[in-house]
C-alpha cells in the first residue's frame, strides 16, 4: 500500500501557529538529545587520553567513530523512516542513543568504548536527516528557514550543554558519572519529543517491498548527486563540519597545557560560546529567507575565517573572541546550507537531507584526526593552517554555487517562492 497524499485541507504549517510552536518545542528536545549525546565526549578527550594512554589523534576517535557510523547510517535511516514513519524513527533513535550512552559509562577499555560509541552513531543516524526531511515536508517554504534555524539553534544549545555538563561532572566526579548523567538526560528528552511532536501529515509510512525501496533509494541518490548545486552543498557540509569539530577537539589540549593550565571544568565552560551559534542559526535562517542564501553564505564563512585567525593570539580573551566568532559563523553557514538543500531538493527530500548530513559528518570523522596530528606535529599554528586551507576550499565551493542557476519554478519546492531563495 502506497502512502496517501495529504488532502488539500492539510496545509503546511506556518510560523506563529500552535502547530509550528509544538514542532519547534519537540525538535528542540530532539536536537538537544542528539547533539548532547554525540558531543558530550569531546571535552573528555584529554581525560580519556590520560586514562587509556592515548595521543590527541587517537583520543579524537571517541567522537570520530560516532560521526563516521552516523554518516553511514543516514541513507539507510531515511529509507527505513519511509516504512516506520518519521516520528517513530526519530524517537527510537533517541532512546537507543541514550541507552548506549549509559553503557559507555561502563566501558572497561578504550576499544570497548569505541565499539559502544560506534553503535551510538548508528542509532543517532535515525535523527538528523529524518528531522530535516520532516521539517521540509511539514513546514511551508516561507517559514522553513526560520524552522530550520531553530532546529540548528537547538543543536547548538544541546552541544553546549552536553559539553559543559560532561566537563564539569568529569572535573568534580568522574567521566563515568558524566556519561551516566548525559544518558539519563537523553531518556527524558526522548520522552518529551514523543509526547510533543505532531505525527507527520504530508508523508505517511509506506509498505513498499524492500527491493522497491532499495531501487528508489539509489535512484534518489543519483538524482540528487547529479544536481550541481546539491553536489556542491554536500561538499560544503563536509568542509564546514570538519573545520568546526576539529577546532573544538584540539582546543582543550591547548588550554589544559602551559601557559594556561586551565581546569577541565573551565575548558568545558568555553562551550557557552555555543549560545552565539544558537542565535546565529536563527538569524541566518531569517536573513536567507529575505535576501537569499548566496549572499549570506559568503558573509558567515568570512566570519568563520576571521575567528579562526584570532585564535592564533596567545591572549585568552582573544582566543575566546575568536572561538565565539568561529562558532557564530559555523552555525549560520550550516543553517544556510541545510535549508538550501531542503529548498533545492526534489523528491525524495529525505535522501537529499541524508546525503548532506552524510558528507557533513564524514567531514568531522576525517578532518578531526588530521587536526590531532597537526597539533602533535606543529602545535596550534599547524591546526590553524590546516583549517584555513579547508575553509579556503569552502570559499571556492561558495563561489561555484553563486554561478549555478536556480531551479525553474515548476521543479522547485511545492509552493512557489522567489528564485533568489532557491
N, C-alpha and C positions, 0 to 999 in steps of 0.2 A: 504494500500500500504506500503510495507516494504522499508526501506532505501536502496538506491543504493550503492553498494560498489564503492570506489574510483577506477578510471581507472589506469592502470599502469603508465600513464604519470603524474598522480597526486602524485608525490613522496613526501615523508615527507620533512619538511623544515629543512635545515641545518644551523648551526651557521655561521654568516657572510653574509648570503644572505639578499637581501632587505626585503623579507617577514619575515625573522627572526627579523629584526630590527623593522618592523611595529608591529609585535605581541608583542614584549617586550615593545615598547613605549605605546601601548594601555593597556597592562597588568599593566604597571607602574601606569597609571591613575586609573585602576580598583582596584589594591591593595591599592593605596593611599586612595581612597574614602572609601573602605570597612573598613580599619583599623583606619582611622582618625575618621570616624563617630562612629565606635564601641567603641573606647577607649578615645574619647575626654572628657568623663565624669570622667575618672579616677583621674585626678588632682583636679577635682571639689568636690570630696567626702568630704573633711573637710569643704568646704564652704556649701555644701548641708546639712551636719550634723548640722552646726550652724543654717541654715535657717529653717530646719524641725525638729530640736532636735533629732538627730539620734546618735546611738553608731557607732563605727567603723564597727562592724559586720552588722548592719542594713544598713549603708551607702554603703557597698560593693555590695548590691543587685542592685544598679542602673546600675552596669556593669554585675553582675552575671545573672540577669534576661534576659539580652540580649544574653549572651553567651549560656544560657540554651535553650532559644527558637530557637536560631540559630542552636544549635546541633539537636534539634528535627526536624527542617525544612530540614536539609541536605539530608536525604534519599529521602524525597518526592520531593525535588527540582531536584535531579538527574533524577528521573523518568519523571518529568514534562519537563525537558530540552530535553528529547528524543522526545517529541511531538512538542514543540515550537521552538527548536533549541537552541544551546548553547549561541550564541551571543545575541539573543533576551532575553533569560532568565537572563543573567548577566546584560544586560543594564536595564531591568525592575527592577531588584533587587536594582541596584544603585540609580535609580530615586526614587523609593519608600522610600528607606532609607534616602535620602536627604530631602524629603518632611516631613517624620516623625521627623527628627531632628529639622526642623523648628517648627513643632508643639510642640516638647518637650520644646522649649523656652517659650511657652505659658502656661505650666502646672501650676495649681494653688495650688496643694498639692502633697505630695510625692506619694500616691497611684496612682494618675493620671499620674505622671511622670513615675512610674514603668510600668504602662499599655502601655504607648507610647513606652517606651524602649523595652518592650517585643515584641510589634509589629515590632519595628525596627529590632530586632533579627530575627524574622520570615522572614522579607523581605531580609535581608542580607544572609539568608540561600541559596539563589539562586546564590551566587557568588563564595565562595571559592572552594567547591568540583567541581563545573562545570568548573572553571578555571583550576584546576589541571587536570581534565579529558581532557579538550580542549588541553592543552599543551602535555599531554602524547600521544594523538592521532595524533596531527598535527606536532610535532617536532620529528625528527629521534632520536633513543635511544642514540647515541653517543653525542648528543647536549642537551639531556634532563636535565642532572644535571646542566648545565650552565643556561638553560632557567628557571628551577625551582628555582635555586638560585637567579636569577634576580627577579623573581616574589616575592619571600620571602623577598629579599632585599627591594623591593618596599613597601612591607607591613611594614617593619621596618621603612622606611622613612615616610610612612603615619602615623604610630602610633606615631612617634616622632613629626611630625608637628602638628598633632591633639592635642596631649597633651600640647605642648609648646604654641600653639596659644590659646587654651581654657584657660590655666592657666594665660597667660599674659592678655588676654581680661577680664577675671574674676577679676584679680587683679586691673586693672585700670578702668574698667567699671562695668560689672556685668556678672554673669553666664548666664543670658538670652541672652545678646549680644554675648557671646562666642558661644552659640549654634546656633544662627542665622547665624553667620559668617561661622560656620562649615557646616551648611545646604546648604548655597549658594555655598561654595567651592565644595560640593558633587554634586550639579547640574552641575557645569561646568565640573567636571571630568567625569560624566556620558555621557555628550555630546561628549567630546573628545574620550572617549572609543568607543562609537558607530561609530564615524567617522573613527577611525583608525584601528579597529580590522578586519582582513580578515574573511570573512564568512567561517565556518568550511567546509573542503573538505572530510575528512576521515569519519566523522559521519554526517549523514543528518537527519533532523526531520522525524519521522515516524508517521503513523496514525493507530497504532495498537489499538485494543479495550482496554478499561480500565481494564477489568478483566485479559486480557493477560498481560498487563503491571504490574499489581499487582503480578501476578504469577511469572513473570520474575524477578521482584524486590526482592521477597522473596527468589527465587532460587539463585539469585546472592549473596544476603546477606549470605545465608547458605554456599555457596561455599567459599566465602572469609573468613568467620569465621572458617571454617574447615581447612583452610591453617594455619599451626602452625606459620610460620613466620609473616603472616599478622596479626593474632590474637595478637601476642606479640608486633608488631609495633603499633597496635591500643592502647594497654595498655601503651606503651611508650609515645604516644602522650598525653594521659591523664595526665601522670606524668609531662612531660615537660611543658605543658601549665599551669597546675595548679600551679606549682612552680613559673613560671615566673610572671604570673599575681598577685599572692599572694604577692610577694616581692614589686612590684610596687604599689599595692593597699595600703600597710601599710607604706611604706617609707615616704609618705607625712605626715602622722600623726607624725612620729618620728622627721622629720626635721622642722616641724612647732612648735614643743614643745621645752621646755628647754632641753639642754642648747643652742640650735641652733637658735631658734626664726627666721627662715628664712621666707621671704615673699612668697606668693603663686606663683608669677611670677618666683622667683628664684628656688623654688622647681620644677616648671614646666620646667625650663631650664635644669634640670638633664636629661630630655628626649632627649637631644642632644646625649646622650650616645647610642641612637638607631642607630646612624651612624655606630658604630662599628658592629652592627648587620647587617646593610645593606651590609657591606663589608664581614663579616664572612659567610653570607649565600652563596654568590657567590664563595668565596674562598673554602668553604667546598664542594660545589657542584662540582667544578672543581677537587678538590683533590679526592673526592669519585669516580669520573669517572676514575681517573688514578689508584688509589691504592686499591679501594674497600671500601664499606660503613662500614663493620665490624670494620676495623682499625680506621677509622676517628671518628666513634661514641664514642668509648671509650675515645679518646683524648678530644673531645669537651665537653663531660659530666664531665670530670675531671676538666676542666676549669670552668664550672658552679659551682661545689662544692667549688673550691678554692676561687672564687669570693664571694660566699655566706659567707664563713668563714671570709673573710676580712671585711665584713660589721659589724662584732662584735666590731671592733675598735670604739673608741669614737672620733677619728680624722676625720674631714670632708673629708680631702684629701684621706684617706684610704677607707672611705665609698664609695667615688666616684669611686676610682680604683676598688673596689670590685664589684660595680654595673656594671662598664664597662666590667669587665671580665665575670661576670654572663650573661650579655646581649650578648656578643660575643659568649659564649658557647651555649646559648639557641638557637639563630638563626641558628648557624651552625648545631646543633643537629636536629632542626626542618627541615632544608634543607635536611640533610642526610636521616632522617626518611621518609619524604614525598616523596622524589624522589625514595626511596627504595620501598615504597608502589606502586608508579606508574610503576616501572620497574618489580616488582614481580607479580602484579595483572594480571589475565586473564580477559576476558570479563565477565561481564560488568565492565569496568575500572572505570566508573563514580561512581558506587556503592562502589568500594573499596576506592576511594578518599572520598566519603561521610561518610563511616564508620570511616575512620581515623580521619576526622575532627569532627565527632560526638563525639568520645571519647576525642578528643583534647579540644573541647570547654566545654564538660561536666566536664573535669578536672578543668578548671578555675571556673566553676559555683559551684563546690563542695568544692574545697580546699580554695578558696579565703575567704568565710565566716569563715572557720575554722582558717585561719590566723588572721582574725579580732578578733576572740575570744582569740587566743593565745596572741595577742597584749594587749587586755584588761586584761588578767589574769596574764601574765608573762613577759610583755614587749618585747623588741626586741630579747633577748636571747630565749624566748619562740617561736617566729616566726622562728628564725634560726633553732632551734631544730626540729620544725615541718617540715620545708622544707628540712633539711638534711636527715631526715628519709624518706621523699618521694623520694629524689634523690637516696637514698640507694636502694629503690625498683627499681628505674630506672636502676641502675647498675646490679641488678640481672636479669632484663629483657634483658639488653645488653649481659650479659653472656649467657643467654639462646639462644639468636639469633645467637651467634657465633657457636653454636653446630648444627644448622639447616642447612641441605644441600641445595644448590641452586637448583632451578627447572631444570629438564632436558631441553636441548636446544630446542626441538620441542615445549615445553609448555611455554617457556619464551616469552618475548616480540617479536613482529613480525619480527624484524631484529635481527640477531644473534649477541651476544656480549659475551665477556669472562664471564665464570661462576662466577668469583670473584666479578663481578659488580652487580649480581642479588640479 
